[in-house]
């Protein structure tokens, strides 16, 4: 097993460092427009999305081999994979390179702009906001970066889990990760975090105002084309859940699932659990 790693400033959602994008490029050159990005988009606006893409990569890279092995039967029957919270498209790229058909979705328009550049050969790249938007029928549903923990409360997470179960075709596979109630304990020795590249910098302050609320307050700096710098601020609130109850919830909706500490041989951060299951025929 690989050693465990710590998460980046925004948690498990990690993005590619290999795609040819730079912090000065705003909007992303060469990408097709997905949805207009506005200052009202709460999570992963343009600057943070790009900083994530440029500065953090390990989570999706670590998870990809295990997920690809889990989805081997789906690929063999040319099934359709729906990815939730695709971010800048790094896991999407792994799935496509392995021969999967993929619909990549995210709630962040800025992330979708990046994904269109990184994984533009996906079957579709579209905005999808859980738990309200319907998930397309799929032979597999995958998600890394604890996307469901970004939902506003535990009821919304339960509704999203139900939507995942309903969208799976018989024999379909679900593979997602979720932050358990003890997720923040592993980060208590690092309440603040900073990292910088040539054209960007980010400072993150972590806190837990409530036992099941994990908050990241981020200040993001990016360099403009004239050499000046701009600043953006984002506050991300993650709802932590008792992951042990998720298999029972999914079972009531026709999916047999188990909780694990990894998708394969990778080592995930303490408190980040995997949910892997199959919809009954």
WOKA-V270308 format. One record per residue. N is the residue number from 1. RES is the residue in one letter. SS is DSSP state (hx for helix, st for strand, lp for the rest). OMEGA is omega in whole degrees, 0 to 359 (NA if undefined). NEAR is the number of other ideal C-beta (glycine too) atoms within 8 Angstrom. Layout:
N_RES_SS_OMEGA_NEAR / N_RES_SS_OMEGA_NEAR
//
This chain:
1_X_lp_175_6 / 2_X_lp_178_7 / 3_X_lp_177_5 / 4_X_lp_180_8 / 5_X_lp_177_9 / 6_X_lp_181_7 / 7_X_lp_178_11 / 8_X_st_187_12 / 9_X_lp_182_10 / 10_X_lp_177_13 / 11_X_st_188_12 / 12_X_lp_183_12 / 13_X_lp_184_15 / 14_X_lp_189_15 / 15_X_lp_191_15 / 16_X_lp_171_12 / 17_X_lp_188_9 / 18_X_lp_182_4 / 19_X_lp_186_10 / 20_X_lp_179_3 / 21_X_lp_180_10 / 22_X_lp_185_7 / 23_X_lp_181_13 / 24_X_lp_183_9 / 25_X_lp_179_9 / 26_X_lp_1_8 / 27_X_lp_183_8 / 28_X_lp_181_12 / 29_X_lp_173_5 / 30_X_lp_180_4 / 31_X_lp_178_12 / 32_X_lp_182_5 / 33_X_lp_179_6 / 34_X_lp_183_11 / 35_X_lp_181_7 / 36_X_lp_179_5 / 37_X_lp_181_10 / 38_X_lp_179_5 / 39_X_lp_181_4 / 40_X_lp_177_4 / 41_X_lp_193_11 / 42_X_lp_185_4 / 43_X_lp_174_9 / 44_X_lp_169_13 / 45_X_lp_192_13 / 46_X_hx_188_11 / 47_X_hx_180_13 / 48_X_hx_178_15 / 49_X_hx_182_17 / 50_X_hx_176_17 / 51_X_hx_176_14 / 52_X_hx_180_16 / 53_X_hx_184_15 / 54_X_hx_192_12 / 55_X_hx_187_11 / 56_X_lp_186_11 / 57_X_lp_199_11 / 58_X_hx_188_8 / 59_X_hx_180_15 / 60_X_hx_178_16 / 61_X_hx_181_9 / 62_X_hx_186_11 / 63_X_hx_189_15 / 64_X_hx_183_11 / 65_X_hx_180_9 / 66_X_hx_179_12 / 67_X_hx_179_16 / 68_X_hx_178_11 / 69_X_hx_178_8 / 70_X_hx_184_11 / 71_X_lp_181_16 / 72_X_hx_179_8 / 73_X_hx_179_8 / 74_X_hx_179_13 / 75_X_hx_183_11 / 76_X_hx_178_6 / 77_X_lp_178_7 / 78_X_lp_179_5 / 79_X_lp_182_12 / 80_X_st_177_12 / 81_X_st_171_16 / 82_X_st_179_14 / 83_X_st_177_15 / 84_X_lp_181_16 / 85_X_lp_186_14 / 86_X_lp_182_16 / 87_X_lp_182_20 / 88_X_lp_171_14 / 89_X_lp_183_17 / 90_X_hx_176_14 / 91_X_hx_176_15 / 92_X_hx_181_15 / 93_X_hx_177_11 / 94_X_hx_181_12 / 95_X_hx_180_16 / 96_X_hx_181_12 / 97_X_hx_178_6 / 98_X_lp_176_9 / 99_X_lp_180_5 / 100_X_lp_166_10 / 101_X_st_190_7 / 102_X_st_162_14 / 103_X_st_183_14 / 104_X_st_183_15 / 105_X_st_175_13 / 106_X_st_176_14 / 107_X_lp_183_9 / 108_X_lp_177_12 / 109_X_hx_180_11 / 110_X_hx_176_14 / 111_X_hx_180_13 / 112_X_hx_175_16 / 113_X_hx_178_16 / 114_X_hx_181_19 / 115_X_hx_179_17 / 116_X_hx_177_14 / 117_X_hx_184_12 / 118_X_hx_187_14 / 119_X_lp_184_14 / 120_X_lp_179_9 / 121_X_lp_173_4 / 122_X_lp_179_13 / 123_X_lp_176_6 / 124_X_st_172_6 / 125_X_st_190_14 / 126_X_st_177_9 / 127_X_st_178_11 / 128_X_lp_182_10 / 129_X_lp_177_6 / 130_X_lp_4_15 / 131_X_lp_189_8 / 132_X_lp_185_4 / 133_X_lp_179_7 / 134_X_lp_176_5 / 135_X_lp_179_15 / 136_X_lp_175_8 / 137_X_lp_189_6 / 138_X_st_173_15 / 139_X_st_174_12 / 140_X_st_174_15 / 141_X_st_183_17 / 142_X_st_177_15 / 143_X_st_172_12 / 144_X_lp_183_14 / 145_X_lp_178_13 / 146_X_lp_182_14 / 147_X_hx_183_12 / 148_X_hx_178_14 / 149_X_hx_176_14 / 150_X_hx_179_12 / 151_X_lp_194_11 / 152_X_lp_182_4 / 153_X_lp_184_7 / 154_X_hx_178_8 / 155_X_hx_178_6 / 156_X_hx_177_12 / 157_X_hx_178_14 / 158_X_hx_179_9 / 159_X_hx_178_10 / 160_X_hx_177_12 / 161_X_hx_177_13 / 162_X_hx_180_10 / 163_X_hx_177_12 / 164_X_hx_181_15 / 165_X_hx_182_13 / 166_X_hx_183_8 / 167_X_hx_181_12 / 168_X_st_173_16 / 169_X_st_178_9 / 170_X_st_183_7 / 171_X_st_181_9 / 172_X_st_186_14 / 173_X_st_172_16 / 174_X_st_177_18 / 175_X_st_182_14 / 176_X_st_171_14 / 177_X_st_182_15 / 178_X_st_175_13 / 179_X_st_177_16 / 180_X_st_183_13 / 181_X_lp_181_10 / 182_X_lp_184_8 / 183_X_hx_185_15 / 184_X_hx_182_11 / 185_X_hx_181_8 / 186_X_hx_181_10 / 187_X_hx_186_11 / 188_X_lp_180_7 / 189_X_lp_180_4 / 190_X_lp_184_8 / 191_X_lp_176_8 / 192_X_st_186_8 / 193_X_st_176_9 / 194_X_st_177_8 / 195_X_st_182_9 / 196_X_st_170_6 / 197_X_lp_181_10 / 198_X_lp_187_5 / 199_X_lp_182_8 / 200_X_st_174_16 / 201_X_st_180_9 / 202_X_st_175_15 / 203_X_st_183_10 / 204_X_st_173_12 / 205_X_st_181_9 / 206_X_st_177_13 / 207_X_st_175_8 / 208_X_st_181_9 / 209_X_st_177_5 / 210_X_st_183_5 / 211_X_lp_183_6 / 212_X_lp_178_8 / 213_X_st_180_11 / 214_X_st_189_13 / 215_X_st_173_12 / 216_X_st_176_13 / 217_X_st_189_9 / 218_X_st_171_15 / 219_X_st_185_9 / 220_X_st_177_14 / 221_X_st_175_10 / 222_X_st_183_15 / 223_X_st_175_11 / 224_X_lp_181_9 / 225_X_lp_179_4 / 226_X_lp_179_4 / 227_X_lp_176_5 / 228_X_lp_182_6 / 229_X_st_174_7 / 230_X_st_182_8 / 231_X_st_170_7 / 232_X_st_180_11 / 233_X_st_174_8 / 234_X_st_174_11 / 235_X_st_181_8 / 236_X_st_178_11 / 237_X_st_176_8 / 238_X_st_175_14 / 239_X_st_178_14 / 240_X_lp_185_13 / 241_X_st_172_14 / 242_X_lp_187_6 / 243_X_hx_182_12 / 244_X_hx_181_7 / 245_X_hx_184_8 / 246_X_hx_179_13 / 247_X_hx_179_13 / 248_X_hx_179_7 / 249_X_hx_180_11 / 250_X_hx_180_17 / 251_X_hx_178_10 / 252_X_lp_180_5 / 253_X_lp_170_10 / 254_X_lp_181_8 / 255_X_st_175_14 / 256_X_st_187_9 / 257_X_st_178_13 / 258_X_st_176_8 / 259_X_st_178_10 / 260_X_st_178_9 / 261_X_lp_180_6 / 262_X_lp_173_11 / 263_X_lp_181_12 / 264_X_lp_181_10 / 265_X_lp_181_7 / 266_X_lp_174_12 / 267_X_lp_182_10 / 268_X_lp_176_12 / 269_X_lp_178_11 / 270_X_lp_179_8 / 271_X_lp_175_12 / 272_X_st_185_14 / 273_X_st_175_13 / 274_X_st_174_13 / 275_X_st_181_17 / 276_X_st_182_11 / 277_X_st_183_12 / 278_X_st_177_10 / 279_X_st_180_14 / 280_X_lp_180_7 / 281_X_lp_NA_4
//
